[in-house]
Amino acid sequence: MKSLKALAFLATMAGLSGPAAAQQTLEIPPEIMEAIQGDVATIHQELMQSTIVLQPGQTGAFWSIYDEYLEEVKTLTAERTELLKDFALAFDTMTDETATEMGRRAIAFDARRNDLVSRYFDRISSEVGGIVAGQFLQIETRIQTLKDLRLELEVPIIGG
Protein backbone atom coordinates (compact mmCIF):
# COMPACT_ATOMS: atom_id res chain seq x y z
CA MET A 1 0.00 0.00 0.00
CA LYS A 2 1.50 3.29 -1.13
CA SER A 3 0.44 5.25 1.94
CA LEU A 4 2.08 2.83 4.35
CA LYS A 5 5.31 3.06 2.39
CA ALA A 6 5.21 6.84 2.62
CA LEU A 7 4.62 6.72 6.38
CA ALA A 8 7.36 4.11 6.77
CA PHE A 9 9.69 6.38 4.80
CA LEU A 10 9.03 9.26 7.19
CA ALA A 11 9.45 7.04 10.22
CA THR A 12 12.70 5.61 8.90
CA MET A 13 13.96 9.06 8.02
CA ALA A 14 13.40 10.18 11.60
CA GLY A 15 15.79 7.50 12.80
CA LEU A 16 18.67 8.48 10.50
CA SER A 17 22.03 9.28 11.99
CA GLY A 18 25.61 9.48 10.83
CA PRO A 19 26.20 10.85 7.33
CA ALA A 20 22.74 12.33 6.93
CA ALA A 21 23.00 14.13 10.26
CA ALA A 22 26.48 15.38 9.43
CA GLN A 23 25.22 17.08 6.27
CA GLN A 24 22.97 19.35 8.38
CA THR A 25 20.24 19.20 5.76
CA LEU A 26 17.81 16.48 5.02
CA GLU A 27 15.98 17.10 1.79
CA ILE A 28 12.85 15.29 0.78
CA PRO A 29 12.30 15.58 -2.95
CA PRO A 30 9.08 17.46 -3.81
CA GLU A 31 7.66 14.42 -5.60
CA ILE A 32 8.06 12.35 -2.42
CA MET A 33 6.36 15.08 -0.34
CA GLU A 34 3.50 15.23 -2.83
CA ALA A 35 3.18 11.44 -2.72
CA ILE A 36 3.16 11.45 1.08
CA GLN A 37 0.51 14.16 1.24
CA GLY A 38 -1.54 12.51 -1.48
CA ASP A 39 -1.33 9.15 0.24
CA VAL A 40 -2.43 10.64 3.56
CA ALA A 41 -5.45 12.20 1.87
CA THR A 42 -6.23 8.97 0.02
CA ILE A 43 -6.07 6.77 3.10
CA HIS A 44 -8.24 9.23 5.02
CA GLN A 45 -10.81 9.33 2.24
CA GLU A 46 -10.84 5.54 1.76
CA LEU A 47 -11.28 4.84 5.46
CA MET A 48 -13.95 7.49 5.79
CA GLN A 49 -15.85 6.24 2.73
CA SER A 50 -15.81 2.68 3.96
CA THR A 51 -16.93 3.53 7.48
CA ILE A 52 -19.15 6.61 7.69
CA VAL A 53 -22.91 6.20 7.36
CA LEU A 54 -24.60 9.08 5.56
CA GLN A 55 -28.31 9.53 5.13
CA PRO A 56 -29.83 10.78 1.87
CA GLY A 57 -29.22 14.50 1.60
CA GLN A 58 -26.06 14.48 3.77
CA THR A 59 -23.60 13.19 1.20
CA GLY A 60 -22.84 16.39 -0.73
CA ALA A 61 -22.49 18.58 2.34
CA PHE A 62 -20.33 16.11 4.22
CA TRP A 63 -17.88 15.37 1.40
CA SER A 64 -17.53 19.05 0.58
CA ILE A 65 -16.57 19.80 4.18
CA TYR A 66 -14.34 16.73 4.38
CA ASP A 67 -12.42 17.73 1.24
CA GLU A 68 -11.64 21.07 2.89
CA TYR A 69 -10.54 19.22 6.02
CA LEU A 70 -8.14 17.03 4.01
CA GLU A 71 -6.56 20.12 2.47
CA GLU A 72 -5.77 21.41 5.94
CA VAL A 73 -4.45 17.99 6.96
CA LYS A 74 -1.88 18.30 4.15
CA THR A 75 -0.48 21.42 5.81
CA LEU A 76 -0.16 19.58 9.11
CA THR A 77 1.53 16.64 7.38
CA ALA A 78 4.16 19.00 5.99
CA GLU A 79 4.66 20.52 9.44
CA ARG A 80 5.12 17.12 11.05
CA THR A 81 7.56 16.11 8.32
CA GLU A 82 9.68 19.18 9.08
CA LEU A 83 9.71 18.29 12.77
CA LEU A 84 10.80 14.72 11.98
CA LYS A 85 13.53 16.01 9.67
CA ASP A 86 14.82 18.35 12.35
CA PHE A 87 14.72 15.54 14.91
CA ALA A 88 16.71 13.25 12.61
CA LEU A 89 19.32 15.95 11.99
CA ALA A 90 19.74 16.74 15.69
CA PHE A 91 19.48 13.20 17.07
CA ASP A 92 23.21 12.46 17.49
CA THR A 93 23.98 15.90 18.92
CA MET A 94 20.79 16.47 20.93
CA THR A 95 21.10 19.00 23.73
CA ASP A 96 18.66 19.79 26.52
CA GLU A 97 17.71 23.00 24.73
CA THR A 98 17.11 21.27 21.40
CA ALA A 99 15.08 18.50 23.03
CA THR A 100 12.97 21.08 24.87
CA GLU A 101 12.37 23.09 21.69
CA MET A 102 11.38 19.98 19.73
CA GLY A 103 9.13 18.84 22.54
CA ARG A 104 7.36 22.19 22.50
CA ARG A 105 6.98 21.97 18.72
CA ALA A 106 5.50 18.47 19.05
CA ILE A 107 3.03 19.64 21.70
CA ALA A 108 2.08 22.66 19.57
CA PHE A 109 1.57 20.36 16.57
CA ASP A 110 -0.78 18.13 18.58
CA ALA A 111 -2.72 21.20 19.75
CA ARG A 112 -3.13 22.47 16.16
CA ARG A 113 -4.22 19.02 15.00
CA ASN A 114 -6.76 18.75 17.81
CA ASP A 115 -8.01 22.25 17.02
CA LEU A 116 -8.44 21.30 13.36
CA VAL A 117 -10.47 18.20 14.22
CA SER A 118 -12.52 20.20 16.73
CA ARG A 119 -13.34 22.94 14.21
CA TYR A 120 -14.44 20.43 11.59
CA PHE A 121 -16.38 18.39 14.17
CA ASP A 122 -18.34 21.54 15.05
CA ARG A 123 -18.88 22.43 11.41
CA ILE A 124 -20.05 18.93 10.45
CA SER A 125 -22.30 18.84 13.50
CA SER A 126 -23.99 22.11 12.58
CA GLU A 127 -24.20 21.52 8.81
CA VAL A 128 -24.74 17.75 8.57
CA GLY A 129 -25.68 16.51 12.05
CA GLY A 130 -24.31 15.34 15.36
CA ILE A 131 -24.28 11.64 14.55
CA VAL A 132 -22.21 12.17 11.41
CA ALA A 133 -19.93 14.52 13.34
CA GLY A 134 -19.48 11.82 15.97
CA GLN A 135 -18.63 9.26 13.29
CA PHE A 136 -16.15 11.71 11.77
CA LEU A 137 -14.51 12.20 15.17
CA GLN A 138 -14.28 8.48 15.88
CA ILE A 139 -12.83 7.62 12.48
CA GLU A 140 -10.34 10.51 12.50
CA THR A 141 -9.22 9.66 16.02
CA ARG A 142 -8.56 6.07 14.98
CA ILE A 143 -6.65 7.15 11.87
CA GLN A 144 -4.52 9.58 13.87
CA THR A 145 -3.87 7.03 16.60
CA LEU A 146 -2.71 4.41 14.10
CA LYS A 147 -0.44 6.87 12.28
CA ASP A 148 0.97 8.19 15.56
CA LEU A 149 1.64 4.69 16.85
CA ARG A 150 3.41 3.70 13.65
CA LEU A 151 5.65 6.75 13.79
CA GLU A 152 6.30 6.56 17.52
CA LEU A 153 7.39 2.94 17.28
CA GLU A 154 9.97 3.88 14.64
CA VAL A 155 11.37 7.07 16.16
CA PRO A 156 14.16 6.30 18.62
CA ILE A 157 14.05 7.62 22.18
CA ILE A 158 16.36 10.58 22.75
CA GLY A 159 19.56 9.50 24.51
CA GLY A 160 18.42 5.86 24.40
ZIKA-V205156 format. One record per residue. N is the residue number from 1. RES is the residue in one letter. D_FIRST is the distance of its C-alpha to the first C-alpha in Angstrom with 1 decimal. Layout:
# ZIKA-V205156
{{N | RES | D_FIRST} {N | RES | D_FIRST}}
This chain:
# ZIKA-V205156
{{1 | M | 0.0} {2 | K | 3.8} {3 | S | 5.6} {4 | L | 5.6} {5 | K | 6.6} {6 | A | 9.0} {7 | L | 10.4} {8 | A | 10.8} {9 | F | 12.6} {10 | L | 14.8} {11 | A | 15.6} {12 | T | 16.5} {13 | M | 18.5} {14 | A | 20.4} {15 | G | 21.7} {16 | L | 23.0} {17 | S | 26.7} {18 | G | 29.4} {19 | P | 29.3} {20 | A | 26.8} {21 | A | 28.9} {22 | A | 32.0} {23 | Q | 31.1} {24 | Q | 31.2} {25 | T | 28.5} {26 | L | 24.8} {27 | E | 23.5} {28 | I | 20.0} {29 | P | 20.1} {30 | P | 20.0} {31 | E | 17.3} {32 | I | 14.9} {33 | M | 16.4} {34 | E | 15.9} {35 | A | 12.2} {36 | I | 11.9} {37 | Q | 14.2} {38 | G | 12.7} {39 | D | 9.2} {40 | V | 11.5} {41 | A | 13.5} {42 | T | 10.9} {43 | I | 9.6} {44 | H | 13.3} {45 | Q | 14.4} {46 | E | 12.3} {47 | L | 13.4} {48 | M | 16.9} {49 | Q | 17.2} {50 | S | 16.5} {51 | T | 18.8} {52 | I | 21.7} {53 | V | 24.8} {54 | L | 26.8} {55 | Q | 30.3} {56 | P | 31.8} {57 | G | 32.7} {58 | Q | 30.0} {59 | T | 27.1} {60 | G | 28.1} {61 | A | 29.3} {62 | F | 26.3} {63 | W | 23.6} {64 | S | 25.9} {65 | I | 26.2} {66 | Y | 22.5} {67 | D | 21.7} {68 | E | 24.2} {69 | Y | 22.7} {70 | L | 19.3} {71 | E | 21.3} {72 | E | 23.0} {73 | V | 19.8} {74 | K | 18.9} {75 | T | 22.2} {76 | L | 21.6} {77 | T | 18.3} {78 | A | 20.3} {79 | E | 23.1} {80 | R | 21.0} {81 | T | 19.6} {82 | E | 23.3} {83 | L | 24.3} {84 | L | 21.8} {85 | K | 23.1} {86 | D | 26.6} {87 | F | 26.1} {88 | A | 24.8} {89 | L | 27.8} {90 | A | 30.3} {91 | F | 29.1} {92 | D | 31.6} {93 | T | 34.4} {94 | M | 33.8} {95 | T | 37.0} {96 | D | 38.0} {97 | E | 38.1} {98 | T | 34.7} {99 | A | 33.2} {100 | T | 35.1} {101 | E | 34.0} {102 | M | 30.3} {103 | G | 30.8} {104 | R | 32.4} {105 | R | 29.7} {106 | A | 27.1} {107 | I | 29.4} {108 | A | 30.0} {109 | F | 26.3} {110 | D | 26.0} {111 | A | 29.1} {112 | R | 27.9} {113 | R | 24.6} {114 | N | 26.7} {115 | D | 29.1} {116 | L | 26.5} {117 | V | 25.4} {118 | S | 29.1} {119 | R | 30.1} {120 | Y | 27.6} {121 | F | 28.4} {122 | D | 32.0} {123 | R | 31.5} {124 | I | 29.5} {125 | S | 32.2} {126 | S | 35.0} {127 | E | 33.6} {128 | V | 31.6} {129 | G | 32.8} {130 | G | 32.6} {131 | I | 30.6} {132 | V | 27.8} {133 | A | 28.0} {134 | G | 27.8} {135 | Q | 24.7} {136 | F | 23.2} {137 | L | 24.3} {138 | Q | 23.0} {139 | I | 19.5} {140 | E | 19.3} {141 | T | 20.9} {142 | R | 18.3} {143 | I | 15.4} {144 | Q | 17.5} {145 | T | 18.4} {146 | L | 15.0} {147 | K | 14.1} {148 | D | 17.6} {149 | L | 17.6} {150 | R | 14.6} {151 | L | 16.4} {152 | E | 19.7} {153 | L | 19.0} {154 | E | 18.1} {155 | V | 21.0} {156 | P | 24.2} {157 | I | 27.3} {158 | I | 30.0} {159 | G | 32.8} {160 | G | 31.1}}
